[in-house]
Amino acid sequence: MNTDTAERDTSLVNEAMDLVGTEQLWSGQLLYTSARLGILERLADDPKSASEIADDLNLHPDRCYRMLRALSHFGVFAEDHDHRFALTPVGELFLPDHPNSVRNDLLIDHSPEWIRSKLHLPDMVREGGPNGFVREFGTEFFDYLEANPEFAEVFNEHMTVRSRRETELVLEALDEYDFSEIGSVCDIGGGHGHLLCHLLETQSHLEGIVLELPSVLAEDDNLWAAKLDVESRCTYEPGDMFESVPRTHAYLMKSVLHDWDDEDCIKILSNVAEASPPDGRLFVVELLVPGPETSHVSKRLDMTMMVFLDGRERTKEEFETLLGRAGWELEETWTPAEGPVRVLEAVRS
């Protein structure tokens, strides 16, 4: 074997091992354990030894030290020659109050709920049938959230952080959109109203409605209308999009349709079409799966939707078909300068 071939084979082996993800699996689980045990917060201010942390948190001293040392290998902590540990800049991103915190991504992606559901992937691909979450926990994901408030709190915060990231991209994509002919907007499944309230903040003539499940709207302290001083123009309406939606000039649906299979999507979109005036508009915010020549996060996220829900990520053509079957016609696609989300604008057909 010549040198070039050996180097190429070594590079391919390293690439394959990266796909195996041994390092990432360990770093994620070690970080998850540190977050659940409160270790990260103990190091937020000053360096500490493993024995100090173990005393504070009632942990096993030797195993605590070995885990901290392993996380030093991953660059989360820095260990000095006195065996004291300090958070590194990347480690600080796992603190709950960091402005760019990724803690909730960690707590979801390495939770028992996420990991145990993924173990059913071979049977799912072999057999079809129920998703991995139903196979593992015997109930649909959203029903599980209702019955498990501690996990629901982590998941809802995870979605809130994600929503904040996406809001900026949506507003950027629609920055030049002319809203002057639209008087009211309903955000279907709009959570606490982060996207809608920020839109109302930029469009002073608009009035808005957030349609969401009663359990979500019960979290009064998290509602954005008061925070952005748009309470006079924003109404929160408890309801179920599978039953009916309010009548407004336009509708927003961000990261909603990818949760559901085609027939459920058509039911939701048909309810929106039924409530919409003849000149009504619909803005669907989703990722779009590109062609086979393009690597894209949507292709990986599609596995999340398959394992935990009955939804899927879709191509532009697939969204166009869904919209058409429910009485809508795709008119325009709005794109931010950067970021994977797209805003599909549809009109009544």
C-alpha positions as CSV (number, residue, x, y, z in Angstrom):
1,M,0.0,0.0,0.0
2,N,1.5,3.3,-1.0
3,T,1.7,6.3,1.3
4,D,-1.1,8.3,-0.4
5,T,-3.5,5.3,-0.1
6,A,-2.6,4.8,3.6
7,E,-3.2,8.4,4.4
8,R,-6.5,8.3,2.5
9,D,-7.6,5.2,4.4
10,T,-6.6,6.7,7.7
11,S,-8.6,9.8,6.9
12,L,-11.7,7.7,6.0
13,V,-11.4,5.7,9.2
14,N,-11.2,8.9,11.2
15,E,-14.3,10.2,9.4
16,A,-16.1,6.9,10.0
17,M,-15.2,7.1,13.7
18,D,-16.6,10.6,13.9
19,L,-19.8,9.2,12.6
20,V,-19.8,6.5,15.3
21,G,-19.8,9.4,17.7
22,T,-18.1,7.7,20.7
23,E,-16.6,11.0,21.9
24,Q,-19.8,12.9,21.5
25,L,-21.9,10.3,23.3
26,W,-19.5,10.4,26.3
27,S,-19.2,14.2,26.4
28,G,-23.0,14.6,26.2
29,Q,-23.7,12.1,29.0
30,L,-21.0,13.5,31.2
31,L,-22.4,17.0,30.7
32,Y,-25.9,15.8,31.3
33,T,-24.9,14.2,34.6
34,S,-23.0,17.4,35.6
35,A,-26.1,19.5,34.9
36,R,-28.5,17.2,36.7
37,L,-26.3,17.0,39.8
38,G,-25.7,20.7,40.0
39,I,-21.9,20.5,39.4
40,L,-21.8,23.2,36.7
41,E,-23.4,25.8,38.9
42,R,-20.9,25.0,41.7
43,L,-18.1,26.1,39.4
44,A,-19.8,29.2,38.1
45,D,-17.8,31.6,40.3
46,D,-14.6,30.1,41.6
47,P,-12.4,27.0,41.0
48,K,-13.1,24.1,43.3
49,S,-11.6,20.7,44.0
50,A,-13.6,17.6,43.4
51,S,-13.7,16.9,47.1
52,E,-15.3,20.4,47.8
53,I,-17.9,19.8,45.1
54,A,-18.6,16.2,46.4
55,D,-19.0,17.6,50.0
56,D,-21.4,20.3,48.8
57,L,-23.5,18.0,46.7
58,N,-23.2,14.7,48.7
59,L,-21.4,12.9,45.8
60,H,-18.8,10.1,45.8
61,P,-15.5,12.0,45.9
62,D,-13.4,9.7,43.7
63,R,-16.0,9.2,41.0
64,C,-16.8,12.9,41.0
65,Y,-13.1,13.7,40.4
66,R,-12.8,11.2,37.6
67,M,-15.8,12.6,35.9
68,L,-14.5,16.2,36.2
69,R,-11.2,15.0,34.8
70,A,-12.9,13.5,31.8
71,L,-14.8,16.7,31.2
72,S,-11.5,18.5,31.3
73,H,-10.4,16.2,28.4
74,F,-13.4,17.6,26.5
75,G,-12.6,21.2,27.3
76,V,-15.5,21.9,29.6
77,F,-13.3,22.3,32.7
78,A,-9.7,23.2,33.2
79,E,-7.8,21.3,35.9
80,D,-4.7,22.9,37.6
81,H,-1.9,21.1,39.4
82,D,-3.7,21.3,42.7
83,H,-6.6,19.4,41.1
84,R,-8.9,22.3,41.2
85,F,-11.4,22.7,38.4
86,A,-12.7,25.9,36.7
87,L,-15.2,26.3,33.9
88,T,-13.8,27.2,30.5
89,P,-15.6,29.6,28.2
90,V,-17.3,26.8,26.4
91,G,-18.3,25.2,29.7
92,E,-20.0,28.5,30.7
93,L,-22.4,27.9,27.8
94,F,-24.0,25.1,29.8
95,L,-25.0,27.4,32.7
96,P,-28.7,28.2,32.8
97,D,-28.3,32.0,32.9
98,H,-25.7,32.4,30.2
99,P,-27.2,34.6,27.4
100,N,-26.2,32.0,24.8
101,S,-26.9,28.9,27.0
102,V,-27.3,25.6,25.3
103,R,-28.2,23.8,28.5
104,N,-31.7,22.9,27.4
105,D,-30.4,21.4,24.2
106,L,-28.2,19.2,26.5
107,L,-31.0,18.3,28.9
108,I,-33.3,17.2,26.1
109,D,-30.9,15.5,23.8
110,H,-29.4,13.3,26.5
111,S,-32.5,12.7,28.6
112,P,-33.7,9.1,29.2
113,E,-36.8,10.0,27.1
114,W,-34.7,10.9,24.1
115,I,-32.1,8.1,24.4
116,R,-34.5,5.2,25.2
117,S,-36.8,6.2,22.3
118,K,-33.9,6.1,19.8
119,L,-33.1,2.5,20.7
120,H,-36.3,1.4,18.9
121,L,-35.1,2.8,15.5
122,P,-34.1,-0.7,14.1
123,D,-37.6,-2.1,14.8
124,M,-39.2,1.1,13.4
125,V,-37.3,0.9,10.1
126,R,-37.9,-2.9,9.9
127,E,-41.6,-2.9,10.8
128,G,-43.0,0.6,10.4
129,G,-45.7,1.0,13.0
130,P,-45.6,3.1,16.1
131,N,-42.8,5.6,16.7
132,G,-40.0,5.0,19.2
133,F,-41.5,7.1,21.9
134,V,-44.8,5.2,21.9
135,R,-43.0,1.9,21.8
136,E,-40.9,2.9,24.9
137,F,-43.4,4.8,27.0
138,G,-46.8,3.5,25.8
139,T,-48.2,7.0,25.1
140,E,-47.9,9.8,22.5
141,F,-45.2,12.4,23.2
142,F,-47.5,15.3,23.9
143,D,-49.7,13.2,26.2
144,Y,-46.5,12.3,28.1
145,L,-45.7,16.0,28.5
146,E,-49.1,16.5,30.1
147,A,-48.5,13.8,32.6
148,N,-44.9,14.6,33.4
149,P,-44.6,18.3,34.3
150,E,-40.8,18.1,35.2
151,F,-39.9,16.9,31.7
152,A,-42.5,19.2,30.1
153,E,-40.8,22.2,31.8
154,V,-37.4,21.2,30.3
155,F,-39.0,20.6,26.9
156,N,-41.0,23.8,26.8
157,E,-37.9,25.8,27.8
158,H,-36.0,24.0,25.0
159,M,-38.7,25.0,22.5
160,T,-38.7,28.6,23.9
161,V,-35.0,29.0,23.3
162,R,-35.3,27.5,19.8
163,S,-38.3,29.9,19.1
164,R,-36.2,32.9,20.1
165,R,-33.5,31.9,17.6
166,E,-36.1,31.3,14.8
167,T,-38.0,34.5,15.5
168,E,-35.0,36.6,14.4
169,L,-34.7,34.6,11.2
170,V,-38.4,34.9,10.4
171,L,-38.5,38.6,11.0
172,E,-35.4,39.0,8.8
173,A,-37.0,36.9,6.0
174,L,-40.1,39.1,6.2
175,D,-38.3,42.4,6.7
176,E,-39.4,43.8,3.3
177,Y,-42.9,42.2,3.3
178,D,-45.7,44.7,3.0
179,F,-48.2,44.0,5.8
180,S,-50.2,47.1,5.1
181,E,-53.2,45.1,3.7
182,I,-53.2,42.8,6.7
183,G,-55.1,43.9,9.8
184,S,-54.9,40.8,12.0
185,V,-52.7,37.7,12.4
186,C,-53.3,34.5,14.3
187,D,-50.3,32.5,15.4
188,I,-51.5,28.9,15.5
189,G,-49.7,26.8,18.1
190,G,-47.8,30.0,18.9
191,G,-46.7,29.0,22.4
192,H,-46.2,32.1,24.6
193,G,-46.4,34.4,21.7
194,H,-42.7,35.1,21.1
195,L,-42.9,35.4,17.3
196,L,-46.2,37.1,17.1
197,C,-45.5,39.7,19.7
198,H,-42.2,40.6,18.1
199,L,-44.0,40.9,14.8
200,L,-46.6,43.2,16.4
201,E,-43.8,45.3,17.8
202,T,-42.5,45.9,14.3
203,Q,-45.9,46.4,12.7
204,S,-47.8,48.9,14.9
205,H,-51.1,48.6,13.0
206,L,-51.4,44.8,13.4
207,E,-53.6,43.0,15.9
208,G,-52.8,39.4,16.9
209,I,-54.2,36.2,18.4
210,V,-52.1,33.4,19.8
211,L,-54.0,30.1,19.6
212,E,-52.5,27.5,22.0
213,L,-53.5,24.7,24.3
214,P,-54.9,25.9,27.7
215,S,-52.0,24.2,29.6
216,V,-49.4,26.4,27.7
217,L,-51.4,29.6,28.2
218,A,-51.7,28.9,31.9
219,E,-48.1,30.0,32.3
220,D,-48.9,33.7,32.7
221,D,-45.4,34.8,33.6
222,N,-44.1,33.5,30.3
223,L,-46.5,35.3,28.0
224,W,-44.7,37.8,25.8
225,A,-47.5,40.4,25.2
226,A,-46.9,42.1,28.5
227,K,-43.1,41.9,28.2
228,L,-43.2,43.7,24.8
229,D,-46.0,46.1,25.8
230,V,-48.4,44.9,23.1
231,E,-51.1,43.6,25.4
232,S,-53.7,46.0,23.9
233,R,-53.2,44.3,20.4
234,C,-52.5,40.7,21.4
235,T,-55.1,38.2,22.6
236,Y,-54.3,34.7,23.9
237,E,-57.0,32.2,23.0
238,P,-57.1,28.7,24.3
239,G,-58.1,26.1,21.7
240,D,-57.3,23.2,19.5
241,M,-56.2,23.7,15.9
242,F,-57.7,20.2,15.0
243,E,-61.1,21.6,16.0
244,S,-61.2,25.2,14.7
245,V,-59.1,28.4,14.5
246,P,-60.2,32.0,14.9
247,R,-61.1,34.1,11.8
248,T,-58.4,36.6,11.0
249,H,-56.8,38.2,7.9
250,A,-53.6,36.0,8.0
251,Y,-52.2,33.1,9.9
252,L,-48.7,32.1,11.1
253,M,-47.7,28.4,11.7
254,K,-44.1,28.0,12.9
255,S,-42.6,24.5,13.3
256,V,-46.1,23.1,13.6
257,L,-46.7,21.0,10.5
258,H,-43.5,19.0,10.8
259,D,-45.0,17.5,14.0
260,W,-47.8,15.7,12.2
261,D,-48.4,13.2,9.4
262,D,-49.9,14.3,6.1
263,E,-53.5,13.6,7.0
264,D,-53.3,15.6,10.2
265,C,-51.6,18.4,8.4
266,I,-54.4,18.5,5.8
267,K,-56.9,18.6,8.7
268,I,-55.2,21.6,10.3
269,L,-54.7,23.5,7.0
270,S,-58.3,22.8,6.0
271,N,-59.5,24.3,9.3
272,V,-57.4,27.4,8.6
273,A,-58.8,27.6,5.1
274,E,-62.4,27.3,6.4
275,A,-61.8,30.2,8.9
276,S,-59.9,32.4,6.5
277,P,-61.5,35.1,4.4
278,P,-61.3,34.7,0.6
279,D,-58.2,36.9,0.4
280,G,-56.6,35.3,3.5
281,R,-52.9,34.5,3.7
282,L,-50.9,31.8,5.5
283,F,-47.3,31.9,6.5
284,V,-45.8,28.5,7.2
285,V,-42.4,28.5,8.8
286,E,-40.4,25.3,8.4
287,L,-37.2,23.8,7.2
288,L,-37.2,22.6,3.6
289,V,-35.5,19.4,2.7
290,P,-33.2,20.0,-0.3
291,G,-32.2,17.6,-3.0
292,P,-29.8,14.6,-2.8
293,E,-26.7,16.7,-3.6
294,T,-27.1,18.9,-0.5
295,S,-26.2,18.0,3.1
296,H,-28.8,19.7,5.4
297,V,-29.8,19.7,9.0
298,S,-33.4,18.9,7.9
299,K,-32.4,15.4,6.9
300,R,-31.1,14.7,10.4
301,L,-34.0,16.4,12.1
302,D,-36.4,14.2,10.1
303,M,-35.1,11.3,12.2
304,T,-36.2,13.2,15.4
305,M,-39.7,13.6,14.0
306,M,-39.8,9.9,13.0
307,V,-38.7,8.6,16.3
308,F,-40.6,10.8,18.7
309,L,-43.6,11.9,16.8
310,D,-45.5,10.9,13.6
311,G,-44.3,13.9,11.7
312,R,-41.6,14.6,9.1
313,E,-39.5,17.2,7.5
314,R,-40.7,17.9,3.9
315,T,-39.5,19.2,0.6
316,K,-40.9,22.4,-0.9
317,E,-42.9,20.2,-3.4
318,E,-44.4,18.1,-0.5
319,F,-45.5,21.3,1.3
320,E,-47.0,22.6,-2.0
321,T,-49.0,19.3,-2.3
322,L,-50.3,19.5,1.3
323,L,-51.3,23.1,0.9
324,G,-53.1,22.4,-2.4
325,R,-55.1,19.5,-0.9
326,A,-56.3,21.8,1.9
327,G,-57.4,24.7,-0.3
328,W,-54.2,26.8,-0.4
329,E,-51.8,27.8,-3.2
330,L,-48.1,28.4,-2.5
331,E,-47.3,31.9,-3.7
332,E,-43.9,32.9,-2.4
333,T,-40.9,31.6,-0.4
334,W,-39.2,34.1,1.9
335,T,-35.6,33.4,3.0
336,P,-33.4,35.0,5.7
337,A,-29.8,35.9,4.8
338,E,-28.5,33.0,6.9
339,G,-30.2,30.1,8.7
340,P,-32.1,27.0,7.6
341,V,-35.8,28.2,8.1
342,R,-38.0,29.3,5.2
343,V,-41.3,31.2,5.2
344,L,-43.8,29.8,2.8
345,E,-46.5,32.3,1.9
346,A,-49.8,30.8,0.6
347,V,-53.1,32.2,-0.5
348,R,-56.6,30.8,-0.7
349,S,-57.0,28.8,-3.9
